[in-house]
Amino acid sequence: MTLFIAFLRGVNVGGRNLVSMKEICHKLTTLGLESVSSYRTSGNILFEVDMEQDTITDRIQKTLCEFIGKEVKVFLRTSTQIQEIVNLDPFSETILDPVKFFITFTPFRSTEDIRAPLKNPNLDVEVILVRNAEIFSRTYLRKGRYGAPNKFIETEFKVSATTRNWNTITGLKDIIDRDYDLK
């Protein structure tokens, strides 16, 4: 069995697409996914399954569309990929304050033309690393608000994406390390 993390785009964000993570987990068990659980309310689902990644993604998206009533993009990563992402530690040398750290997940091979470093026109989002289908960025406080890396990346590169705070990713890695025997 492979442990996957599904990152759902736009679920329980900004008061839109509000749905119970418990209900989503229950729905996903009907697809044959095992050990289904959620982390935080922003659409991070952990599960185990022996199935091709594209097949899982399609089935989850179809189930969520039927359940929520609108399309929800799903970005899958394996537990090994999450561990590799955290081990990169791309933000370790950042000493700027105030700054927030984010990782944006995109479809595979969608980031081939994106080069870092890159800043948005407002100078409140800075892409510092592009690796595989993940984009690592820092956001800065400007006029009382932090930048929005997901909006910048989707607009600039015409790609669907979902973004998570770095603390969410490290929290997921902690759960993987603590709760799953991946030897």
Residue pairs with C-beta under 8 A, 6 or more apart in sequence:
1 34
1 48
1 49
1 50
2 48
2 49
2 50
2 78
2 79
3 35
3 46
3 47
3 48
3 78
3 79
3 176
3 180
3 182
4 46
4 47
4 48
4 49
4 53
4 56
4 76
4 77
4 78
4 79
5 44
5 45
5 46
5 76
5 77
5 78
5 79
5 82
5 172
6 43
6 44
6 45
6 46
6 47
6 56
6 57
6 60
6 74
6 75
6 76
7 43
7 44
7 74
7 75
7 76
7 77
7 105
7 162
7 164
8 24
8 43
8 44
8 45
8 64
8 72
8 73
8 74
8 162
9 43
9 72
9 73
9 74
9 75
9 160
9 161
9 162
10 16
10 17
10 43
10 72
10 73
10 162
11 17
11 19
11 24
11 42
11 43
11 68
11 72
12 18
12 19
12 21
12 41
12 42
12 43
13 42
13 43
17 68
17 70
17 72
19 67
19 68
21 38
21 41
21 43
21 45
22 38
23 67
24 38
24 43
24 45
24 64
24 67
25 36
25 37
25 38
25 45
26 36
27 63
27 64
27 67
28 36
28 45
28 47
28 60
28 63
29 36
30 63
31 56
31 59
31 60
31 63
32 49
32 51
33 47
33 48
33 49
33 56
34 47
34 48
34 49
35 46
35 47
35 48
35 180
36 45
36 46
36 47
37 45
37 46
37 47
38 44
38 45
38 46
39 45
39 46
39 168
39 171
39 172
39 175
40 168
40 171
42 164
42 168
43 72
43 162
44 164
44 168
44 172
46 172
46 175
46 176
48 180
49 56
53 76
56 76
57 74
57 76
60 74
61 71
61 72
61 73
61 74
64 72
64 74
65 71
65 72
73 160
73 162
75 105
75 106
75 107
75 161
75 162
77 85
77 105
79 176
79 180
79 182
80 182
82 169
82 172
82 173
82 176
83 173
83 176
83 177
85 103
85 131
85 134
85 169
86 169
86 170
86 173
88 129
88 131
88 136
90 128
90 129
90 136
91 101
91 128
91 136
91 138
91 166
94 101
94 138
96 138
96 140
98 140
98 141
98 146
99 138
99 139
99 140
99 141
100 138
100 139
100 146
100 165
100 166
101 136
101 137
101 138
101 139
101 165
101 166
102 136
102 137
102 138
102 139
102 149
102 163
102 164
102 165
102 166
103 134
103 135
103 136
103 137
103 163
103 164
103 166
103 169
104 134
104 135
104 136
104 137
104 149
104 150
104 153
104 161
104 162
104 163
104 164
105 133
105 134
105 161
105 162
105 163
105 164
106 133
106 134
106 135
106 153
106 157
106 159
106 160
106 161
107 133
107 159
107 160
108 132
108 133
109 133
110 133
110 157
110 159
111 130
111 131
111 132
111 133
111 134
111 135
111 157
111 159
113 157
114 127
114 130
114 135
114 157
115 130
116 127
116 128
116 129
116 130
116 136
117 126
117 127
117 128
118 126
118 127
119 125
119 126
119 127
120 126
120 147
120 152
120 156
122 142
122 147
123 140
123 142
124 139
124 140
124 141
124 142
124 145
124 146
124 147
125 137
125 138
125 139
125 140
125 147
125 148
125 149
125 152
126 137
126 138
126 139
126 140
127 135
127 136
127 137
127 149
127 153
128 136
128 137
128 138
129 135
129 136
130 136
135 149
135 153
135 161
137 149
137 153
139 146
139 147
139 148
139 149
140 146
140 147
149 163
150 161
150 162
150 163
153 159
153 161
153 163
154 160
154 161
176 182
